[in-house]
Amino acid sequence: MDRVKNVAVIGAGVIGGGWIARLVLNGINVEVYDHSESAQTNVDKSISNAKRAYEQLFSAELPDIGSLSFCSSVEEACRIAEVVIEAIPESLESKQSLFSEIESNTHKDTIITSSTSGILPSDLQLKMKRPGRLIVAHPFNPVYLLPLVELVAGKKTDKLVVDRSTEFFKSIGMFPLTVNKEIPAFIADRLLESVWREALWLVNDNVATTQQIDDAIRFGFGLRWAQMGLFETYRLAGGEAGMRHFISQFGPCLEWPWTHLVDVPEFTEELVNKIASQSDEQSSMYSFDELVRKRDDNLVDFISSLKDNNWGAGTTLKEHEKRLTEKAKSVLFEDRDFTKAIQTYSNTVPQKWVDYNGHMNESRYLECFSWATDNFMQIIGADSEYIKSGSSFFTVETHIRHLDEVHVRECVNVTTQLISVSGKKMQIFHRLFHEDGRLLATGEHMLLHVNLTTRSTSEPSKVITYRAESILDLHRMLPHPEGLGRSIGNKY
């Protein structure tokens, strides 16, 4: 499937807004239709929250932001769409009517997806002329951060649509999970409903408050579920004997009358008031927007840690970053502008980079420069493939000047100037800037080209040499950086 460039989103509530944010920040042009007066405000807020999260989450450079247009009709929104995402409230009749209108205003090969959290796709297809192109794509809030999207095919969904949808959602950093069999509420919401039912009974019967239930989850099994799910968690609970031993120990407990999984308490006004008042008290110290930011910040840290461990949702982030890096590498060397220092790195300072003084610690300055060096190596061709061939550059000397402090959530960026290239040696100079252009630090690095088999210095390939010397010819015309050649200089 060719890269999707244009998507229509019908409905711009919480889910639709999350879809829009994920799409435009992954470089996709989005046409939106929603008759609500608050639609644009909701979408702007979703994009702002997503930008804030992505600045902390991604180390790879994101593509240029896609365009965003609000349309006056479904017809206008769908006119050039390659994928249509429906995100309107849960009403079968409303969705069926909408799909008829979408069908009339899209190309026959346009994929139509529904964000429904439980309606069967076969029911959604009943009144369609071309039902084969509809598939459920059920995401989770916040859509711009959580990677899971449940793909559920209806009885008439084309296999090619399932494959194309899988590829599309992967391309925007999601984890498409194809459900084997259509069933109301699919997989995740059926599990969530079971917990929700039992939680309602615990509140109804005065066993626990809403906060006690949330605490039981977030301080206990929720932490395990976030990175191992249900079955793998219980596998460990069975010890080295595994799942079979766990079931033999705890399986009989399922016959005990502990829970109310098939019942739900009556939603009397008394119960609704009890739940609402307890929930309001539980969250009273934060505004809605503050809670959203705290949720997003925690999710960023969880997913980043999982990425470092190459586990769970972190693997999806890692794979998406790899795709983004490969895309950046695909820009031809000849198409780059080397008449000025090269933009080689940008990031937003995450919480984990901050020390007890409240600003970025000194090791992270070197980390910024290290990423910049890696990206410069990519530009000249000394990339992972080059390393596999048996050669690389090693940094042998570094000098960093710390000129200013920078705090959490501030944006920083690095430019790189090539100072000299001579056979096996290369000298580069990085400048680290605040977002407003103030100089934050400089890093001067000497690198040697090394044969990875002999572990000794060697001549670079002709391509590397040509590219480096081509850049140097232009960078020689730039002013020498202030601080070049500096050292601490104390003599004992």
Secondary structure, DSSP 8 states (H G I E B T S, - for coil): -----EEEEE--SHHHHHHHHHHHHTT-EEEEE---TTHHHHHHHHHHHHHHHHHHH-SS-------EEE-SSHHHHHTT-SEEEE---S-HHHHHHHHHHHHHTS-TT-EEEE--SS--HHHHTTT-SSGGGEEEEE--SSTTT--EEEEEE-TT--HHHHHHHHHHHHHTT-EEEE-SS--TTTTHHHHHHHHHHHHHHHHHTTS--HHHHHHHIIIIIHHHHHHHTTHHHHHHHTGGG-HHHHHHHHGGGGGSS---TT------HHHHHHHHHHHHHHTTTS-HHHHHHHHHHHHHHHHHHHHHTT-THHHHHHHHHHHHHHHHHTS-GGGS--SS-EEEEEEE--GGGB-TTSBB-HHHHHHHHHHHHHHHHHHHT-SHHHHHTTEEEEEEEEEEEE----BTT-EEEEEEEEEEEETTEEEEEEEEEETTS-EEEEEEEEEEEEETTTTEE----HHHHHHHHHHHHHHTTS---TTTT-------
